[in-house]
């Protein structure tokens, strides 16, 4: 009788526990959210995610066009859920990692036999090396667009191990780079696949002490004091694929993971700036065109475009009796309009001097125009990977809010 009652108790206990466990696992977020801050000394944009078992917070440089997540595995990488990707596995195939190799040191994260590898790329120092492809647990916050919600995890998130020297040039305290580019193992693609939500993400950067934000998934994207942005709130333009990789090291025939838009003309004070239109198009060798970047702090222009833009700007300023001063480092060197207002075009360098926030990229750069982080700040940019288009809000000041106004107070 006692045994029968004990079995009945165990059965009831299991019936009580199973639905609870199932509900935890069955929760599917419609979107995810991570904070973004700006490092004052390097002007790099940083985000934080949690990785490994037990979880460890990782500060990472946000790389809009980065191919994947790469992390320093040399320094104290310990995790019970770390698994290297074995040669010819499905993980290697998904990542496009055809190389296969061994490690001649004792096994550890980043050094295992019979594993495939990728090429992690420090896009700030333009340094690249080989690194072991691996998978581990990643944990981030879900969101309803208004606040962060409950924490969710991806058990086998693919990333690449990198040696510590690849961190050179990155902001102090960072562990690697978070790539949001157009690859199957960049953060947007992996999160979308893991939780079956829309293959979209949105970036909203800020220069202030407040957190900016990256959303993975569709909107709404809500900013205090109750400004709700959806796809209907945005202006859209096509995204283009550069057929030649722009990474520091790549294989022949590999397209770029970065995001390009089709700029057709430039206007200052509503007046067209005369530029060489062929530079605005991507040629068959992958040169030219306009890309968007979070690793360039300011917009970079090809030499002739830079001279035309700054010349037109000086002329417009003269018409308003704005006095010109000497150059200040670093500034010495589809028919839709993306309006870049004063707040995104002018940089304060002293109490009395402001500079046009563009720099000279020299002659024959890889991309004719690189729209840098400063010009992106306080603009919501939505990247729709399924339809290959970019949605943008223009400066949020006109909507009485900023990118620093997402409410990071958790509801879970």
N, C-alpha and C positions, 0 to 999 in steps of 0.2 A: 504493500500500500504506500509506504514511504517512497519507494522507488518510482511508483506511478505518479505520485504527486510531484516528485522532483522533475520527472520528464515533462509533466504538464507545465510546471513553472518555467523550465528551459524553453519550451515551445512558445509560451506567452512572451518571454523575454526576447526571443528572436523575432517574433511578429512585431514587437514594439520597436526593436532596433532597426530592422531591415528598411521600413519605410523612411526612417530618418536618414539612414545612410544613402538610400536611393535619391532622396530629395536633394541631398548635398551634391551628388554627382550629376543629377539631371538638370540642375540649374544652368541655363544657357544665356549668357549675357548678350544683349543686343549691341553693346559697345564697351570699349575699355578706355581708361584714361590714365595718363602719366603726367607728372609736372615737368616743367622746363624752366630752368633758371639761366641767367647770363653771368658768366664769370667775368668780373670787372677787369682783371689783369690781362686775360687772353682774348676777351670778347667772344669766347666760345659758348655755345648753348649746350647745357648739360641736362640730362634726365636721370631718373633713378628707377631701377627695377630690382626685384629680389630674385635670386637664383640659388640653386643647390639645396641639399638636404644635410644639415639644417640650413634654413634660409639665411642668406647673406645679402645685405643691401649693396648694390653696385652703382656707383656714379659713373655715367658714361657720356661721352661727347656725342651729341645728336648729329648725325650725318644724313641729310635728306636723300642724297643720291648713293649712299653706301650700300654695298651688295648684301651685307648680312651683319649679324652681331658677332663681333670678335672681342675676346676677353684675354687678359694676361693670366696664363695658367702657371707661370713660374713661381709666383709669390703666394704661397699658402693656399693653394686651391685644394680644398677638402670637401668631398661630397659623396655620400653613399649611393646617390642616384646618377653619378657620372657614368656615361657609357660611350666609348669611342665607336665611330662608324666603321664597320669592317669592310674590307675591300669587296667591291661588286655587290654591295648591299643596296636595298631600296633607298636608304638614306643618301648614299653616295650618288645614286642615279638622280634623285630629286635635286640635289645640290649641284649637279653637273661636275662632280669630282671624279675624274677618270683615273687620276694618278693613284698609285698604290705603293706603300712603302713600309719599312720597318724602322724601329728605333733601337739603338745599340746601348741604351742606358737602362737602368732598372725601371720597370713600368710605373707610370704615374700619369696624371692628367696632362695631356699634350705629348706624351711619349709612350706609344704602344705599338706592338707589331701588328702587321696585317691590317693596316688602317689606310683610309683615303685621306687626302688633304686638299685644302683650298689655299688661296693667297690672300690673307688679311692685309688690308691696305690702310696705312695712316694717310688719309687724304689731306692732312695739314702739312706734314713734312714730305709728302710724296715718297714715302718709304713703304716697301712691301716685302713680304717674306712668305715662306710656306708655313702652314699650321694644320694641326690635326683637326679633322671634322669630328664633332662629338655631339652628344645630346645630354641635356640635364633638365631639371625642373625649373620653370620660370613662374613667378607669381606676380600678378598685377591686380589693380582695382577695376571692377566693372563700373559702369555708369549708366544712368538714365538720361544723361545730358545736363542734369541740374546739379548733381553732386556725385562724388565717388560712392559706390555701393560696396557690396561684399567682395572679398578677395577671391579671385579664381586662379587656377593653375593650369599650365600646360606641362604634362608630365615628361614629354620627350621633345623638348624644344632644341632644334638644331642650331649650332653656333660653331665658331672656329677658335681654337686655342692659339694664342700668340705668345712669343717671347717678350720679356719685360722691356727690351730695348725699343720695341715698337711704340711704347708709350711716350717717347721723347717728343716734346712739343705740345703734348696734351695738357689740359689744365691740371693743377695739383690735386691729388686725391682721386683721380679717375682711374678706372680699371680697363678701359677699352672704348669702343665706338659702337653705337647703335645705328645700324644701317636701315633706312626706310625705302631703299631703291626698288627698281623694277626687276626683282628676281623672285624665284619661288621660295627662297628661304630668308628673305628680308622680313622684318617684323610684321609689316602689314599683311603679307601673304600667309605667314604662319598663323597669326592670330585669326585671320578670316577663315582659314581652313580648320583650325581647332574648334571654333565655336560656330561655324556656319553662318556668319553674318556677312553683310555687304562688304565687298572688296573695295572699301574706301577708307581713307584716313584724313584727318584735318589737323593742321598745324597753326598755332596762334602764339607768336613770340612776343616777348616784352623786354624792354630794356630796364625797367624799374626793379625795385627790390621784390615786388610781388612775383608769384609764379605765373609763367605762361603755361600752355597746355598743349598736349597732343591727344587727340581722340582717335581711336581705332574703331571703325564702323561708321554707320550713318548717324545723322543728327536725330533730334535737335541738339544744337550746341547753345547752351544758355549761359549768359553772363549777367552779373548784377549790374544795374538794379532791375532785372527782369527783361533783358534783351534776348529774345530767342531767335537764333539763326537756323534756317533749314536750307535745303538745296534751292528752294524757291526764292530765297533771299540773296542768292549769289549770281554773279555774272560768270558765264562759262566761255572758255576758249579751248581748242584742242591741244592735247599733249602729243608731242612727236617723239619718235624713237631715233636716236642717233645710231646708225648701223655699225659704227665702229666704237669699241669700248673706250671710255675715257679714264679707266683705272690706271694706276701706276704700272701694273703688269697684267697682261691678259693674253688669251689665246686668239689666234687668227680666226676671224669670222664671228667673234663674240660681240654682241651689241652693247651699248652703254646702258648702265643701270640708272643713269641720272635722268632728270625730268627737263624736257625742252619745250618751249612754247614758240609760236610763230610770230615774232615781232616783225611788223611790216613797215613801221615808220616811228619816228620819235618827234614829239612836239615839245617846245618850251614856250610857255605863255601863249598857248594855242597856235604857235607858228611852227611849221615844219622845219626840222633840222636836216640839211642836205647831207646824206650819208651814202656810201657805196652799198647799194641794195644787195649785191651779190654776197656781201659779208653776213647778211642776215639769214641766209639759207645754209643748211648743212650740205656740204659737198660729199662726193662719193668716198673721200678719204676721212670723213668724220670731222672736218674743220668747219668753223663758222657756226651760225645759229645762236640761240639764246637759251641759256639754262638757268635754273633756279638752284641756289646753294645756301646751305646753312653753315658751311665751313669758311666761306669768304665773308669777312665782317662787313664789307662795303661792296657796292656794285663796281665791277671791273669792266672797262671798255677797251676794245681794240684801239690802237693809237689814233687812227684817223677819225674814228667815231668820237673818241675822247676829246680830241681837239675841236671837232665840230660842235659837240655838246657844250664844252666849257666856253667856247667862243660865243655861242648863242646865249649862254647864260650870262656872261659878262655884259653883253650888249643889252639884254633885258634888264639887268641890274642898273646899268648906266641910265636907262630911261626912267628909273625910279630914284635916281640920286643916291644909290647905295655905293659907298666907297669901297674900292678894291684894295686889299693889302697883299703882302708877299705870301708865297706858298707856305703851307704848314704840313708837316708829315702827318699821315701818309698820303695826303692829297696832292702832293707835288708830282709826283709821278702820275585771218577771220577779222571782221572789222569790229572789234570791241576795244574799249579803251580802259587801260589800267592806269588810273590817275595816281601819281606819286606826289603827295602834297608836301608842303614845307617841313612838316614834322618828320617826314621820312627822307627828305632830300638834303636837309641842312643839319650839320653837326656842330654843336657848340665846342669850341676849343679854348675860349676864354670868356670873360664877362663882356668883352667888346667885339669879339671876332667869331663868326660862324663860317663854316666851309661847306661847299657843295660835296655831298657824300659819295663821290665817285673817284676811282683811281685809274691810272693809265696802265693797261695790261700789255703795252708794247705792241710791236708789229708781229703779225702772224701767230697770234695765240691760238690755242686749241678751240676755244669758243669766243666768238666776237663780243658777246655780251654775257656777263654772269651777274644775275640779280642777287646781290648779297643780303646777309641777314638784316642789316640796318633798314634796308628798304622794305623788308617783309614785316617788320615789327608793327604790332597792333593792326594787322590785317589777318583775317581768317582765310586760310587757303585750304580748300578741300580737293584732294587728289582721288579721282574716281578711276580706279584701275580697270574696271570692267568695261567702261565706255571710253577710256583714254582721254579724259578731259579734266581741266583744272577749273574749279570754281573759286572766285575771290570776292571778298566783301568790300574792298577798298577800305580806307582808314576808318577804324571803328569810332574815332572821336566824333565823327558826324552822327553816330547813333547813340551818343552819350554813354559810351562804355569803352573798355580797353581789354586787351588780352589778359591783363592781370586781374580781371574781375570774375574769373570762374570761381565758384564757391567750393573750395576743397574740404569743407566740413563733411565728414563721412556720415552716411545715413545707416550704415550697417553696424 
